[in-house]
């Protein structure tokens, strides 16, 4: 019987809670839809049931004021003040009541009566601050929260709320101060504070924030949170050199293992700030012991950053390449050739094949790598793809297609598998097996990689267009053969074959493609003026052909990234997205154009 009675009571309580929740939703819906009379009725019922729920009372009064039931509102406020004279937020409601009737002096009197009775009472500060904030009286909420500073133990308790009020009133200087004060109280707010800064600050705002952080670091040298925040502002503003300086200072001050410095170096490397990345990785390899946790990764990062600095910079010299080659060789002497150094071996092989033109050395290194046990699957299969490429350069077509097929089989659903499949299809195109190649390109149109998908579409359309126009595939076989020769760096032979197409088949539909391939040859040889000449001929003579947008985009990139003629690059990007709006390059061209124009992206 006792158990049944308890269950019955629990059921009644649960039912009451559910009814109250439903009523609350109904009242909020009425209020939101402007049906204030109905809202007032439900809010009053809810308030009467709960006794002293401030939210329901405030909404009840707000609903009455919206329909100008002033007498009823005042009676309700007075009744509550009589019952709860120490609840100062009721005077806030009285002030709002007078505001609605355009009686500023009386409303001010009520607001100040509420504020003057705070006396450091935390309960009162919470109630009044929230009440003023909800009613949009942000300056009065600031008064309430600022009053807490008169009590030493409450000095930073309301800094976060104050920061929000200063944000709402547009006082950026005070907002910055209070958000930083809030971190003194609780470092756990760091993530939220960073989010607010990212949302609210412009370049000048970040400069002000950095000035304030320097001041805090001087005043409170033991607080790690401020130099950390300063480092974050530098990263946000892409001031990676300054971020690195800060990271190194923290690393030395707290005798850390180089983790902060490593993170900055990696960010700088990803964002192509190679000099900063090199300095960061070098700091670790110079100052941290060989057995520390970041040493080996920093050594790898240092080589990668140096390699990118050289290979992404089109003005490198053979001496630059030889120096980098020596550093890779020294690394492999120190750490050996094994499963742990497989990634470095792969990068070294790439350097040999693509920049030092030593295909035999690249093949030897990768063949050794693919024989190791315990190599990460991604590294191993990337090495197989590269090895297949280099063997194809050497003319070993059978071994290349075998390796591509192995990777395809291993990663049926992955991006690396799609890449192997694409390269295998391209190999078939090179040797003139157009039907099978096109079938594969058509499948790869749905590839998850946008780059592979776009390339597959281009190749499929190219084969279909040129097969459909001719009774023989001889011109296309000559062209695909020249493509293979270009891939194999046999540029003179490729040039000769391309010239033969023009001689044997004058005014053929492949003429724009021939010019495009010649431009590619000159790009590979870093003969940029000659490349531009062929790009220009494509744009002038064949503006309606499929190579025109490629020529425009590649020439724009050449002017922007290599020749550093931003004006000319901007002009070409604009021409592309205006005249070739359907091109796969149109979106990227518009983006690059806006960046060069100085727009914030």
Secondary structure, DSSP 4 states (H G I P E B T S, - for coil): -HHHHHHHHHHHHHHHHHHHHHHHHHHHHHHHTT-HHHHHHHHHHHHHHHS--HHHHHHHHHHHHHTT-HHHHHHHHHHHHHH-TT-THHHHHHHHHHHHTT-HHHHHHHHHHHHHT-TT-HHHHHHHHHHHHHTT-HHHHHHHHHHGGGSGGGTTTTHHHHHHHHHHTT-HHHHHHHHHHHHHH-GGGHHHHHHHHHHH--HHHHHHHHHHHHHHHHH-TT-HHHHHHHHHHHHHTT-HHHHHHHHHHHHHHTT--SHHHHHHHHHHHHTT-HHHHHHHHHHHHHHS-TTSTTHHHHHHHHHHHHHHHHHTSTT--HHHHHHHHHHHHHHHHHH-SSGGGHHHHHHHHHHHHHTS--HHHHHHHHHHHTT-SS--HHHHHHHHHHHHHHHHHHT-HHHHHHHHHHHHHHTSSSHHHHHHHHHHHHHHHHTT-HHHHHHHHHHHTT-SSHHHHHHHHHHHHHHHHHHHH-S-SHHHHHHHHHHHHHHTT-HHHHHHHHHHHHHHSTT-TTHHHHHHHHHHHHHHTT-HHHHHHHHHHHHHH-TTSTHHHHHHHHHHHIIIIIS--HHHHHHHHHHHHHH-TTSTTHHHHHHHHHHHHT---
